[in-house]
Structure formats: structure tokens, C-alpha cells
């Protein structure tokens, strides 16, 4: 009797590889894209409370989708750090502490300042202010900071800053409840940006972030209060 060769047992993927594979959406197509965009928009506009549990089935009913594309979208958002996914605990919105928020703001300040230090001073002195030329006037501080970072020509630098700003977006929605001069602050920052004065712009960027670091307790309290009020 002819014996069949014994097949080798399949080796499972190492744990890190499995974790990376989990972040790839399993339900590509229009439904996944729509659910992903809508969930991301809701997270960035603070429609969920900090630490709120995100149940795929319940969210699917609200988004007119099955649980599968919702779960896949949440996996992708977890990869972007817009959603927390503790092991065996499902999904939930991040609940940053005061040190967490200060750390994010410090990292934001450093990334923008790094871009400013890479801008050639001679280029800033040109009459058309070429380094900070944009197709339209920036409408927020984040747009100004992204315009600065784009001058580096580094896609990685831009992606890092854009991802960080996505994570800070929910806090931006309550800044006006903590600071009564947000519009004036932005206008001043925009004037400094438009002037092309690197020294003053670095000072303005640092001051912008330091102010929010000092106000971290108030910003987090305002976020909890506002999201609780909307429930």
C-alpha cells in the first residue's frame, strides 16, 4: 500500500503579523468606504463621549449597514489610533488623560517646528512668500500648520502631522468653550504665517501649543461635558 507523505502542519502567523492583518478591511467597496468616512467624521466632531463603547451591530443600524463593514471600519480606525481596541474588550473611543493630551500637543508643536527649521530663510524673504503659498487661505490653525509642513516635501512628515491632527480634532470642537478669543488668536496666527517671518512664526506656533497644554484639564472637561449633553 502506497503511503501518502504526511503534510506539514500549517504554522500560524506570528502575533504581530496577525495584528497587522486584522487592520486590513475585509469588506472593501462602497459600503465600507461610506461607513469608514462617516464613523471617522463622527469621531472627529466629538459625537461620541470619551471612552464610549462602540458596538458594531448598534452602529450598523444607525449607519444602515451590517456589522461586518462597521467592524472592519473600526479596525482601520484603530490602526489610525482614532479608536481604542483593547484585547477582548471590543472597541471604544479614546479617553485621553491630561498627560496624554499634553504629550499629543507637545508632539504636534515639535513636528511643526521641525518643518519650520527646514525652511530656507532666503526663500522666506522672496516677495511672493513662496514657501507658504497655498491655493486658498487656510481656514484653521491646523490648515496653517499643514501648509507649513508641506513645504518640507516629505510625505511622511505630512502624513504624521495629518494623522495627529485627526486625533486632536474632537478637542478642537470645544476650544471656543475654553478660550473666548479663538477667532482673534487664529487671525493673529494667520497674519504671522502670511508674513513669512520664520522667527515670529516659530514663537507663535510654540505659544499656540503651550496655551493648550496649560488648559488641558479645561479642554478635557469641556469635551466630556459637551458629549454628555448631546447624548
Order of alpha helices (4+ residues) and beta strands (2+ residues): alpha-alpha-beta-alpha-alpha-beta-beta-alpha-alpha-alpha-alpha-alpha-alpha-alpha-alpha
